[in-house]
Amino acid sequence: MEVNPIIYIIGGKCVSLYKGDFDEKTTYPRKPQNYAKEFHKQGATRILVVDLDASKEHKITNTKIIKEIVDNGRSGPSLQ
């Protein structure tokens, strides 16, 4: 079994939603890119990144952050 971490992004920040409710969210202090690096260091070979702004607004807004995560993953030794 493989466990893959998930990073949810709203407004460029990591969040978690309570029961999927956008009004009931917890915002985390670190940048999504930093969480991705930490997951990578801990051995994650895949990370699911969800742009919740795109889900709600039907417009991709976190492209730069997602691209940085992908680019950093490509340069890392253990990501596929």
C-alpha positions as a Markdown table, in Angstrom:
| # | Residue | x | y | z |
|---|---|---|---|---|
| 1 | Met | 0.0 | 0.0 | 0.0 |
| 2 | Glu | 1.2 | 3.5 | -0.8 |
| 3 | Val | 0.1 | 6.5 | 1.2 |
| 4 | Asn | 0.2 | 9.8 | -0.6 |
| 5 | Pro | 0.0 | 13.2 | 1.2 |
| 6 | Ile | -2.5 | 15.8 | -0.1 |
| 7 | Ile | -1.9 | 19.6 | -0.1 |
| 8 | Tyr | -5.1 | 21.7 | -0.4 |
| 9 | Ile | -4.6 | 25.3 | -1.5 |
| 10 | Ile | -6.8 | 28.4 | -1.2 |
| 11 | Gly | -5.5 | 31.8 | -1.9 |
| 12 | Gly | -1.9 | 30.5 | -2.1 |
| 13 | Lys | -2.1 | 29.0 | 1.4 |
| 14 | Cys | -2.4 | 25.5 | 2.7 |
| 15 | Val | -5.8 | 24.8 | 4.2 |
| 16 | Ser | -8.1 | 22.0 | 5.4 |
| 17 | Leu | -11.9 | 22.2 | 5.1 |
| 18 | Tyr | -14.3 | 20.9 | 7.7 |
| 19 | Lys | -16.7 | 18.6 | 5.9 |
| 20 | Gly | -15.8 | 20.3 | 2.6 |
| 21 | Asp | -17.2 | 23.7 | 3.8 |
| 22 | Phe | -15.2 | 26.6 | 2.4 |
| 23 | Asp | -16.4 | 28.8 | 5.3 |
| 24 | Glu | -15.1 | 26.3 | 7.9 |
| 25 | Lys | -11.4 | 26.2 | 7.0 |
| 26 | Thr | -8.2 | 26.0 | 8.9 |
| 27 | Thr | -5.3 | 27.9 | 7.3 |
| 28 | Tyr | -1.8 | 26.6 | 8.0 |
| 29 | Pro | 1.2 | 28.9 | 8.4 |
| 30 | Arg | 3.8 | 27.5 | 6.0 |
| 31 | Lys | 3.8 | 27.8 | 2.2 |
| 32 | Pro | 2.5 | 24.8 | 0.2 |
| 33 | Gln | 6.0 | 24.5 | -1.3 |
| 34 | Asn | 7.5 | 24.0 | 2.1 |
| 35 | Tyr | 5.0 | 21.3 | 3.0 |
| 36 | Ala | 5.7 | 19.5 | -0.3 |
| 37 | Lys | 9.5 | 19.6 | 0.4 |
| 38 | Glu | 8.9 | 18.2 | 3.9 |
| 39 | Phe | 6.7 | 15.4 | 2.5 |
| 40 | His | 9.5 | 14.7 | 0.0 |
| 41 | Lys | 12.1 | 14.5 | 2.7 |
| 42 | Gln | 9.9 | 12.1 | 4.6 |
| 43 | Gly | 9.9 | 9.8 | 1.6 |
| 44 | Ala | 6.8 | 10.7 | -0.3 |
| 45 | Thr | 7.1 | 9.8 | -4.0 |
| 46 | Arg | 3.8 | 11.4 | -5.0 |
| 47 | Ile | 1.9 | 14.3 | -3.6 |
| 48 | Leu | -1.6 | 15.2 | -4.6 |
| 49 | Val | -2.1 | 19.0 | -4.9 |
| 50 | Val | -5.6 | 20.4 | -5.0 |
| 51 | Asp | -6.4 | 23.9 | -6.1 |
| 52 | Leu | -9.6 | 24.6 | -4.2 |
| 53 | Asp | -9.9 | 28.0 | -5.7 |
| 54 | Ala | -10.2 | 26.4 | -9.1 |
| 55 | Ser | -12.8 | 24.0 | -7.7 |
| 56 | Lys | -14.9 | 26.8 | -6.3 |
| 57 | Glu | -14.3 | 29.6 | -8.8 |
| 58 | His | -13.8 | 27.4 | -11.9 |
| 59 | Lys | -10.6 | 29.4 | -12.6 |
| 60 | Ile | -7.1 | 28.2 | -12.0 |
| 61 | Thr | -5.4 | 30.7 | -9.6 |
| 62 | Asn | -2.5 | 28.8 | -7.9 |
| 63 | Thr | -0.6 | 27.8 | -11.0 |
| 64 | Lys | 2.7 | 29.4 | -9.9 |
| 65 | Ile | 2.7 | 27.5 | -6.6 |
| 66 | Ile | 1.8 | 24.2 | -8.2 |
| 67 | Lys | 4.5 | 24.7 | -10.8 |
| 68 | Glu | 7.1 | 25.4 | -8.1 |
| 69 | Ile | 6.0 | 22.2 | -6.3 |
| 70 | Val | 6.3 | 20.2 | -9.5 |
| 71 | Asp | 9.7 | 21.7 | -10.4 |
| 72 | Asn | 11.1 | 21.1 | -6.9 |
| 73 | Gly | 9.9 | 17.5 | -7.1 |
| 74 | Arg | 11.6 | 16.9 | -10.4 |
| 75 | Ser | 14.9 | 18.1 | -9.0 |
| 76 | Gly | 14.6 | 15.9 | -5.9 |
| 77 | Pro | 16.3 | 12.5 | -6.0 |
| 78 | Ser | 13.4 | 10.3 | -4.9 |
| 79 | Leu | 10.4 | 11.5 | -6.8 |
| 80 | Gln | 9.3 | 9.7 | -9.9 |
